[in-house]
């Protein structure tokens, strides 16, 4: 079993706040694939410390590089739900879906049918 990225954060005050914030409105995002990736990358770079933006590849592990932690994953999820209208279920909070710009973009595309 793969551990959840946020298993230690959903019970704290920030986790409760994010759960109450309105989880995915069921909207469809109609942007193209490059737009999805670019928007996710832009969000990561603007909201988390990235020492060398030009060296951050879309395949790089955001967790292994220390760019995001489990609380940061919750922030990314809130961004995805707000921006792309997807609902991220608890069982989808896995590294396979949320550990790199590329994986996050692929996850959004699967969820939006894109």
MISEMI-540801 format. One line per 10 residues: their letters; for each residue x, y, z of N, C-alpha, C. Coordinates in steps of 0.2 Angstrom, whole numbers, plus 2048, in hexadecimal, padded with zeros to 3 digits. Example, Ala and Ser with C-alpha at 12.3 -4.5 7.8 and 13.67 -1.06 7.14 Angstrom:
as	842 7E4 827 83E 7EA 827 842 7F0 827 | 840 7F5 823 844 7FB 824 840 800 827
***
This chain:
xxxxxxxxxx	804 7FA 800 800 800 800 804 806 800 | 803 80B 7FC 807 811 7FB 804 816 800 | 808 819 804 806 81E 809 803 824 806 | 7FE 827 809 7FB 82D 807 800 833 808 | 800 838 803 805 83D 804 803 842 80A | 7FD 842 80C 7FA 846 811 7F8 843 817 | 7FA 83D 818 7F7 839 81E 7F8 83C 825 | 7FE 840 826 7FF 844 82C 7FC 84B 82C | 7F9 84D 827 7F6 854 827 7EF 855 827 | 7EB 850 825 7E4 851 824 7E0 851 82B
xxxxxxxxxx	7E4 84F 830 7E0 850 837 7E2 856 83A | 7E7 85A 838 7E9 861 83B 7E4 866 839 | 7E5 86C 83C 7E1 872 83A 7E1 874 833 | 7E7 873 830 7E7 875 828 7E3 870 824 | 7E4 86A 826 7E0 864 822 7D9 866 822 | 7D6 867 828 7CF 868 829 7CD 86F 825 | 7D1 874 825 7D0 87A 822 7CF 878 81A | 7D4 874 817 7D4 873 810 7CE 86E 80F | 7CC 86A 813 7C6 866 812 7C0 86A 811 | 7BF 86F 816 7B9 873 816 7B9 878 810
xxxxxxxxxx	7BF 879 80D 7BF 87F 808 7BB 87D 802 | 7B8 878 801 7B4 876 7FB 7B8 872 7F6 | 7B7 86C 7F6 7BB 867 7F2 7B8 866 7EB | 7BB 869 7E6 7BA 868 7DF 7B2 869 7DD | 7B1 86E 7D9 7AA 870 7D8 7A7 86C 7D2 | 7AB 867 7CF 7A9 863 7CA 7A9 866 7C3 | 7AD 86C 7C3 7AE 870 7BD 7B2 86C 7B8 | 7B2 86D 7B2 7B6 86A 7AD 7BB 870 7AB | 7C2 86E 7AA 7C7 872 7A8 7C8 871 7A1 | 7C8 876 79D 7C9 875 796 7CF 877 793
xxxxxxxxxx	7D4 878 797 7DB 87A 794 7DF 874 791 | 7E4 876 78D 7E7 871 78A 7ED 86E 78F | 7F0 868 78C 7F5 865 791 7FB 86A 793 | 7FD 86D 78E 803 872 790 801 877 795 | 7FB 87A 794 7F8 87F 799 7F7 87C 7A0 | 7F5 876 7A1 7F4 872 7A7 7FB 872 7AA | 800 86F 7A7 807 86E 7A9 80A 875 7AB | 809 87A 7A7 80C 881 7A8 808 884 7AE | 802 883 7AF 7FF 886 7B5 801 883 7BB | 802 87C 7BB 804 879 7C1 80B 87B 7C3
xxxxxxxxxx	80F 87B 7BE 816 87D 7BF 817 884 7C2 | 813 888 7BF 813 88F 7C1 810 890 7C9 | 80B 88C 7CA 809 88C 7D1 80E 88A 7D6 | 811 884 7D4 817 881 7D9 81C 886 7DA | 81F 889 7D4 824 88E 7D5 822 894 7D9 | 81C 897 7D8 81A 89D 7DB 818 89C 7E3 | 816 896 7E4 814 895 7EB 818 891 7F0 | 81E 88E 7ED 822 88A 7F1 82A 88C 7EF | 82E 88B 7F4 835 88D 7F3 838 888 7EE | 83A 88A 7E8 83E 887 7E3 844 88A 7E2
xxxxxxxxxx	84A 887 7E4 850 88B 7E4 852 88D 7DD | 852 888 7D8 854 889 7D1 84E 887 7CD | 84A 88C 7CB 844 88B 7C7 846 887 7C0 | 84B 889 7BD 84D 887 7B6 84F 87F 7B7 | 852 87D 7BD 854 876 7BE 84E 872 7C0 | 848 874 7C1 843 870 7C3 83F 86D 7BD | 841 867 7BC 83D 863 7B7 836 861 7B9 | 832 860 7B4 82B 85E 7B5 82B 857 7B8 | 830 853 7B7 830 84C 7BA 833 84C 7C1 | 836 851 7C3 83A 851 7CA 835 850 7D0
xxxxxxxxxx	837 84C 7D4 832 84B 7DA 832 851 7DF | 82C 854 7E0 82C 85A 7E4 82D 859 7EB | 82B 853 7ED 82C 851 7F4 834 84F 7F5 | 837 84B 7F1 83E 84A 7F2 843 850 7F2 | 841 855 7EE 845 85B 7ED 843 860 7F3 | 83E 85E 7F7 83C 863 7FD 838 869 7FB | 835 869 7F5 832 86E 7F2 82B 86F 7F6 | 828 869 7F6 821 868 7FA 822 863 7FF | 81E 864 805 81E 85F 80A 816 85D 80A | 814 859 80F 80D 857 80F 808 85C 810
xxxxxxxxxx	80A 862 813 805 867 814 805 86B 80D | 80B 86B 809 80B 86E 803 807 86A 7FE | 807 863 7FF 802 85F 7FA 7FB 861 7FB | 7F9 863 801 7F2 865 803 7F1 86C 7FF | 7F6 870 7FF 7F5 877 7FB 7F5 875 7F4 | 7F9 871 7F1 7F8 86F 7EA 7F1 86C 7E8 | 7EF 868 7ED 7E8 865 7EC 7E3 86B 7EB | 7E3 86F 7F0 7DE 875 7F0 7DF 879 7EA | 7E5 87A 7E7 7E6 87D 7E1 7E3 87A 7DB | 7E4 873 7DB 7E1 86F 7D5 7D9 86F 7D5
xxxxxxxxxx	7D7 86F 7DB 7CF 86F 7DC 7CC 875 7DA | 7D0 87B 7DC 7CD 881 7DA 7CE 883 7D3 | 7D4 881 7D0 7D6 883 7C9 7D3 87F 7C4 | 7D3 879 7C5 7D1 874 7C0 7CA 871 7C1 | 7C7 872 7C7 7C1 86F 7C9 7C1 868 7CA | 7C6 865 7CC 7C7 85E 7CD 7C6 85D 7D5 | 7C3 857 7D6 7C3 855 7DD 7C8 850 7DF | 7CD 851 7E3 7D2 84C 7E5 7D0 848 7EB | 7CE 842 7EA 7CC 83D 7EF 7D2 83C 7F4 | 7D0 83A 7FA 7D6 838 7FF 7DA 832 7FC
xxxxxxxxxx	7D7 82D 7F8 7DB 828 7F6 7DF 829 7F0 | 7DE 830 7ED 7E2 832 7E7 7E8 836 7E9 | 7E9 837 7F0 7EE 83B 7F2 7F5 837 7F3 | 7F7 835 7ED 7FD 831 7ED 803 834 7E9 | 809 832 7EA 80E 834 7E6 80D 833 7DF | 80A 82E 7DD 809 82C 7D6 805 832 7D2 | 801 835 7D6 7FD 83B 7D3 800 842 7D5 | 804 843 7DA 805 849 7DC 80C 84B 7DE | 811 847 7DC 818 848 7DE 81C 84C 7D9 | 81A 84E 7D3 81E 852 7CE 819 856 7CA
xxxxxxxxxx	81B 85B 7C7 817 85F 7C2 814 85A 7BD | 818 856 7BA 815 851 7B5 810 84D 7B8 | 811 84A 7BE 80C 845 7C0 805 849 7C2 | 806 84F 7C5 800 853 7C7 7FC 855 7C0 | 800 857 7BB 7FC 859 7B5 7F9 853 7B2 | 7FC 84D 7B2 7F9 847 7AF 7F3 845 7B4 | 7F3 846 7BA 7ED 845 7BF 7E8 849 7BD | 7E9 850 7BC 7E4 854 7BA 7E1 853 7B3 | 7E5 851 7AF 7E2 84F 7A8 7DD 849 7A9 | 7DF 844 7AD 7DB 83E 7AE 7D5 840 7B1
xxxx	7D5 844 7B6 7CF 846 7BA 7CA 84A 7B5 | 7CD 84E 7B1 7C9 853 7AD 7C7 850 7A6 | 7C9 84A 7A5 7C8 846 79E 7CC 849 798 | 7D2 84D 79A 7D6 850 795 7DB 84C 793
***
